[in-house]
């Protein structure tokens, strides 16, 4: 039996365990490699450069697994994006700004190796959910802060072209008292992220809403109206701050969606994200 097949779509490859940085961990007592996984076109020779989504998974800054969301990120790769899901240090290894420094190192690595992975260095998007959303936003608003660029590939910029934030904590100046009566929010989160005796200045430095400037890239913010972990007011306040600074921003609130809800990864929401990115990156 013979079968005639027409090539209707591009074939993709998964590259796992790419080392992008070597960092201090366990409070500086040792070092380890940080890795990323990438979905890229299988045939990259002579391929036009693709926009890239740099993804950060959540986990309350306590845990993270870069592989968790790869099946759901495939939709973006099929739409023409290179997708890089990035490992970063959590609070048990190093407090803020370590995860942001890791994120910036990942962006610099991708720019330095853009030719290897078929990436357009002028179209790099930071995206993430929950704690990863907070990191994605901070990447967006700290593009000019060279003090956070640490490690290798320092000749490359860590700026991003756009941000997609899924229910990230944009304001860490909230008091631990704000968590009282909310069983869904771990009361240790801010202390573990910022340090047990953190100051308001440290909390502001870790808050995207406090670092917005007119140079920030366009943002798409997705927020569940039934989120009991990150209040919808967080996303609304961040959206308003971006708009006050003349930054292009969209806020998409999902009715009935809780924190990390499956509703965020339905096709109509992914299509809305793609519409924003394609319009922003054109």
C-alpha positions as CSV (number, residue, x, y, z in Angstrom):
1,X,0.0,0.0,0.0
2,X,1.3,3.4,-0.9
3,X,0.5,6.7,0.9
4,X,1.1,10.1,-0.6
5,X,1.6,12.7,2.2
6,X,1.7,16.5,1.8
7,X,3.9,18.4,4.2
8,X,1.4,20.7,5.9
9,X,3.3,21.7,9.0
10,X,6.8,22.2,10.3
11,X,8.3,19.4,12.4
12,X,9.6,20.4,15.8
13,X,12.3,19.1,18.1
14,X,12.7,19.1,21.8
15,X,16.2,19.9,23.2
16,X,16.5,19.1,26.9
17,X,19.0,19.9,29.6
18,X,20.8,22.8,28.0
19,X,23.2,24.4,30.5
20,X,22.9,28.2,30.4
21,X,24.6,29.2,33.6
22,X,26.7,28.0,36.6
23,X,25.6,29.7,39.8
24,X,26.1,29.7,43.6
25,X,23.5,27.8,45.5
26,X,22.7,26.8,49.1
27,X,23.6,30.3,50.3
28,X,26.9,30.3,48.4
29,X,28.2,27.1,49.9
30,X,28.4,25.3,46.5
31,X,27.7,25.8,42.8
32,X,25.6,24.0,40.2
33,X,24.4,24.3,36.6
34,X,21.1,25.8,35.6
35,X,19.3,24.3,32.6
36,X,16.6,25.0,30.0
37,X,14.6,22.9,27.6
38,X,13.7,24.2,24.1
39,X,11.2,23.4,21.5
40,X,12.8,24.4,18.1
41,X,12.3,23.7,14.4
42,X,13.7,20.3,13.5
43,X,15.3,21.7,10.4
44,X,17.1,24.9,11.3
45,X,19.6,25.3,8.5
46,X,18.6,28.3,6.4
47,X,15.5,28.8,8.5
48,X,14.2,32.3,9.1
49,X,14.7,33.4,12.8
50,X,11.7,32.8,15.0
51,X,10.4,34.9,17.9
52,X,11.2,33.2,21.2
53,X,9.1,32.7,24.4
54,X,11.2,32.4,27.5
55,X,8.9,30.6,30.0
56,X,9.2,30.5,33.9
57,X,7.0,28.0,35.8
58,X,5.5,28.8,39.2
59,X,5.9,27.2,42.6
60,X,5.7,30.1,45.2
61,X,9.5,30.6,44.8
62,X,9.9,27.4,46.8
63,X,9.8,24.7,44.1
64,X,9.9,24.7,40.3
65,X,10.0,22.2,37.5
66,X,10.8,23.5,34.0
67,X,9.2,20.5,32.3
68,X,5.7,20.9,33.8
69,X,4.2,23.2,31.2
70,X,6.0,22.0,28.1
71,X,2.9,20.1,26.7
72,X,0.8,23.3,27.0
73,X,3.6,25.4,25.5
74,X,3.6,23.2,22.3
75,X,0.7,25.3,20.9
76,X,3.0,28.4,20.8
77,X,5.8,26.4,19.1
78,X,3.4,25.1,16.5
79,X,2.5,28.8,15.9
80,X,6.1,29.6,15.0
81,X,7.7,30.4,18.3
82,X,10.9,28.9,19.7
83,X,10.0,28.1,23.3
84,X,12.6,27.9,26.1
85,X,11.4,26.8,29.6
86,X,14.0,27.9,32.1
87,X,15.1,26.6,35.5
88,X,15.8,29.2,38.2
89,X,16.9,29.1,41.8
90,X,14.2,29.0,44.5
91,X,14.3,30.4,48.0
92,X,15.8,27.3,49.6
93,X,19.0,28.0,47.5
94,X,19.2,31.7,47.2
95,X,16.9,34.7,47.9
96,X,15.9,37.5,45.6
97,X,17.4,38.8,43.3
98,X,18.8,35.4,42.4
99,X,15.8,34.1,40.4
100,X,15.7,37.4,38.4
101,X,19.5,37.2,37.8
102,X,19.0,33.7,36.5
103,X,16.2,34.8,34.2
104,X,18.4,37.5,32.8
105,X,21.3,35.1,32.3
106,X,18.9,32.8,30.3
107,X,17.9,35.7,28.0
108,X,21.5,36.6,27.4
109,X,22.4,33.0,26.7
110,X,19.6,32.7,24.1
111,X,20.8,35.9,22.4
112,X,24.4,34.7,22.4
113,X,23.2,31.4,20.8
114,X,20.4,32.7,18.7
115,X,21.8,31.2,15.5
116,X,22.0,27.7,17.1
117,X,18.4,27.7,18.1
118,X,16.8,29.7,15.2
119,X,15.9,32.7,17.5
120,X,15.3,36.3,16.4
121,X,17.2,38.2,19.2
122,X,15.0,41.2,18.6
123,X,11.8,39.3,19.4
124,X,12.2,37.7,22.8
125,X,9.2,37.4,25.1
126,X,9.2,36.7,28.8
127,X,6.3,34.7,30.1
128,X,5.3,32.7,33.1
129,X,2.7,31.7,35.7
130,X,2.4,32.6,39.4
131,X,6.0,33.0,40.7
132,X,7.2,32.6,37.1
133,X,4.8,35.4,36.1
134,X,6.4,37.7,38.7
135,X,9.8,36.9,37.2
136,X,8.5,37.5,33.7
137,X,7.2,40.9,34.7
138,X,10.4,41.8,36.5
139,X,12.4,41.0,33.4
140,X,10.2,43.4,31.5
141,X,10.6,46.3,33.8
142,X,14.4,45.9,34.7
143,X,15.8,45.9,31.2
144,X,18.0,48.9,32.0
145,X,19.3,47.6,35.3
146,X,22.7,46.3,34.6
147,X,23.4,45.4,38.2
148,X,21.2,42.4,37.8
149,X,23.2,41.1,34.8
150,X,25.6,38.6,36.4
151,X,27.6,35.7,35.1
152,X,28.3,35.0,31.4
153,X,27.4,36.5,28.1
154,X,27.4,40.0,29.6
155,X,28.0,41.5,26.1
156,X,24.4,40.5,25.4
157,X,21.3,42.4,26.5
158,X,18.7,40.9,28.9
159,X,15.9,43.1,27.7
160,X,12.7,41.5,26.5
161,X,10.4,42.6,23.7
162,X,7.1,41.8,25.4
163,X,5.7,40.2,28.6
164,X,2.9,37.7,29.2
165,X,2.0,37.4,32.8
166,X,-0.2,34.7,34.1
167,X,-1.4,35.7,37.6
168,X,2.0,36.8,38.9
169,X,2.6,38.6,42.2
170,X,3.5,42.1,41.0
171,X,3.7,43.8,44.5
172,X,5.7,42.2,47.2
173,X,5.4,45.1,49.6
174,X,2.2,43.6,50.9
175,X,2.4,42.7,54.6
176,X,2.4,39.1,55.8
177,X,-0.8,40.2,57.7
178,X,-2.5,40.5,54.3
179,X,-2.3,36.7,54.1
180,X,-4.2,36.1,57.4
181,X,-7.4,34.2,56.9
182,X,-6.3,33.0,53.4
183,X,-5.4,29.4,53.7
184,X,-4.3,29.2,50.1
185,X,-1.4,31.5,50.4
186,X,1.7,30.2,52.3
187,X,2.6,32.7,55.0
188,X,6.3,31.9,54.5
189,X,6.4,32.9,50.9
190,X,7.7,36.5,51.2
191,X,10.1,35.7,53.9
192,X,11.5,32.7,52.0
193,X,11.8,34.7,48.8
194,X,13.2,38.0,50.2
195,X,14.8,36.7,53.4
196,X,13.5,36.4,57.0
197,X,14.3,39.9,58.0
198,X,13.7,41.6,54.6
199,X,13.2,45.4,54.4
200,X,10.6,47.3,52.6
201,X,13.4,48.5,50.2
202,X,14.1,44.8,49.3
203,X,10.4,44.2,48.8
204,X,10.1,47.1,46.5
205,X,13.1,46.0,44.4
206,X,11.3,42.6,43.9
207,X,8.0,44.2,43.0
208,X,7.4,44.8,39.3
209,X,4.7,47.4,40.0
210,X,7.3,49.6,41.8
211,X,9.8,49.5,38.9
212,X,7.6,50.4,36.0
213,X,9.0,53.1,33.7
214,X,8.0,54.3,30.2
215,X,10.7,52.0,28.7
216,X,8.9,48.8,29.8
217,X,7.8,46.6,26.9
218,X,4.1,45.7,26.1
219,X,2.4,43.5,28.6
220,X,-0.5,41.0,28.5
221,X,-1.7,40.2,32.0
222,X,-4.0,37.2,32.6
223,X,-5.8,37.0,35.9
224,X,-8.5,34.8,37.4
225,X,-11.4,36.6,39.1
226,X,-11.7,33.8,41.7
227,X,-8.0,33.7,42.5
228,X,-7.5,33.3,46.3
229,X,-3.7,33.3,46.1
230,X,-2.9,36.4,44.0
231,X,-5.6,38.9,44.4
232,X,-7.1,40.3,41.2
233,X,-6.2,43.7,42.6
234,X,-2.5,42.9,42.1
235,X,-3.0,42.5,38.3
236,X,-5.3,45.5,38.1
237,X,-2.9,47.8,40.0
238,X,0.0,46.6,37.8
239,X,-2.0,47.2,34.6
240,X,-2.9,50.7,35.7
241,X,0.7,51.5,36.6
242,X,1.8,50.4,33.2
243,X,-0.8,52.5,31.5
244,X,0.1,55.5,33.6
245,X,3.6,55.2,32.2
246,X,2.4,55.0,28.6
247,X,3.2,51.3,28.3
248,X,1.0,49.2,26.0
249,X,-0.8,46.8,28.3
250,X,-3.8,44.5,28.2
251,X,-5.6,42.9,31.1
252,X,-7.6,39.7,30.5
253,X,-9.7,38.6,33.5
254,X,-11.1,35.1,33.4
255,X,-14.5,34.6,35.1
256,X,-14.6,31.7,37.5
257,X,-10.8,31.1,37.2
258,X,-8.8,30.2,40.3
259,X,-5.0,30.3,40.8
260,X,-3.4,28.0,38.2
261,X,-6.8,27.1,36.8
262,X,-7.0,24.9,33.7
263,X,-9.1,27.7,32.1
264,X,-5.9,29.6,31.4
265,X,-4.7,26.9,29.1
266,X,-7.7,26.4,26.9
267,X,-7.4,27.1,23.2
268,X,-9.4,30.3,23.2
269,X,-7.0,31.8,25.8
270,X,-3.9,30.6,24.0
271,X,-5.3,32.1,20.8
272,X,-5.7,35.4,22.6
273,X,-2.1,35.2,23.8
274,X,-1.0,34.5,20.3
275,X,-3.0,37.4,18.9
276,X,-1.3,39.8,21.4
277,X,2.2,38.5,20.6
278,X,1.7,38.5,16.8
279,X,0.4,42.0,17.0
280,X,3.2,43.2,19.3
281,X,6.1,41.5,17.5
282,X,5.1,42.2,13.9
